[in-house]
Amino acid sequence: REAAKMGLQVLFHEKPFAGINGSGKHANWSVGTDTGLNFFYPGKTEEGAKLFVTGIACLAYGLSQHNELVRCSVATAGNDHRLGAQEAPPAIISLYPG
């Protein structure tokens, strides 16, 4: 409704217009415990660092074992609208740990 008030429409396509950057497609993960412990945060203690390394190792192993499933979720028809240049190829998965 808010978009309509401004004469706009909401589009959920990651690249709705040729030659113009859209919102892109992102899959942000956060994995932790029910007490708020984040597996992908290295922390400032040895215990936190061990948990972080273990979490990253488990993620890497899971991606290597199930890469076809992950690829299906990111390599979609929307990639036809990619602009190139600074955009990562669809086969790239980047991890920003902090």
C-alpha positions in Angstrom: 0.0 0.0 0.0 2.8 2.4 0.8 4.3 2.0 -2.7 0.9 2.6 -4.3 0.5 5.8 -2.3 3.7 7.1 -4.1 2.6 5.8 -7.5 5.1 2.9 -7.3 4.9 -0.9 -7.3 6.9 -3.3 -5.3 9.0 -5.8 -7.3 10.7 -8.8 -5.8 12.9 -9.6 -8.9 16.5 -9.1 -8.0 17.3 -7.3 -11.3 13.9 -5.9 -12.6 15.4 -3.6 -15.2 18.1 -4.2 -17.8 21.2 -2.1 -17.2 20.2 -0.9 -13.8 21.3 -2.3 -10.5 18.6 -4.0 -8.5 18.6 -5.3 -5.0 20.6 -8.4 -6.0 20.1 -11.8 -4.5 21.5 -12.6 -1.1 21.4 -15.5 1.2 22.5 -14.4 4.6 22.9 -17.1 7.2 23.1 -16.9 10.9 23.5 -20.1 12.8 23.6 -20.3 16.6 22.1 -21.7 19.7 18.8 -21.0 21.5 20.9 -19.0 24.0 22.2 -16.6 21.4 25.6 -18.1 20.8 26.6 -17.3 17.1 28.6 -20.1 15.4 30.0 -17.6 12.8 31.3 -15.0 15.3 34.9 -15.5 16.3 34.6 -13.8 19.6 37.5 -12.7 21.8 38.2 -16.0 23.6 39.8 -19.2 22.7 36.5 -21.0 23.1 34.8 -18.5 20.8 37.6 -19.0 18.2 37.3 -22.8 18.3 33.5 -22.5 17.9 34.0 -20.2 14.9 36.6 -22.5 13.2 34.3 -25.5 13.8 31.3 -23.7 12.4 33.2 -22.6 9.3 34.6 -26.1 8.8 31.1 -27.6 9.1 29.7 -25.1 6.6 32.5 -25.8 4.1 31.9 -29.5 4.5 28.2 -29.2 4.1 28.6 -27.0 1.0 31.0 -29.5 -0.6 28.6 -32.4 0.1 25.5 -30.6 -1.1 26.7 -28.1 -3.6 24.0 -29.0 -6.2 21.3 -28.0 -3.8 23.0 -24.7 -3.0 23.6 -24.0 -6.7 19.8 -24.5 -7.4 19.0 -21.8 -4.9 21.3 -19.2 -6.4 21.6 -20.0 -10.2 18.2 -18.9 -11.3 16.8 -17.3 -14.4 17.3 -13.9 -12.7 21.0 -14.3 -13.5 20.2 -13.5 -17.1 19.8 -9.9 -16.0 23.2 -9.6 -14.4 25.3 -6.5 -15.3 28.7 -8.1 -14.9 31.6 -5.8 -13.8 31.6 -5.9 -10.0 29.0 -8.6 -9.6 30.2 -12.0 -8.4 29.5 -14.9 -10.7 26.6 -17.1 -9.6 29.0 -20.0 -8.6 30.8 -17.7 -6.1 29.8 -18.0 -2.4 31.5 -15.4 -0.2 31.7 -15.5 3.5 32.0 -12.3 5.5 32.6 -13.4 9.1 32.5 -10.1 10.8 
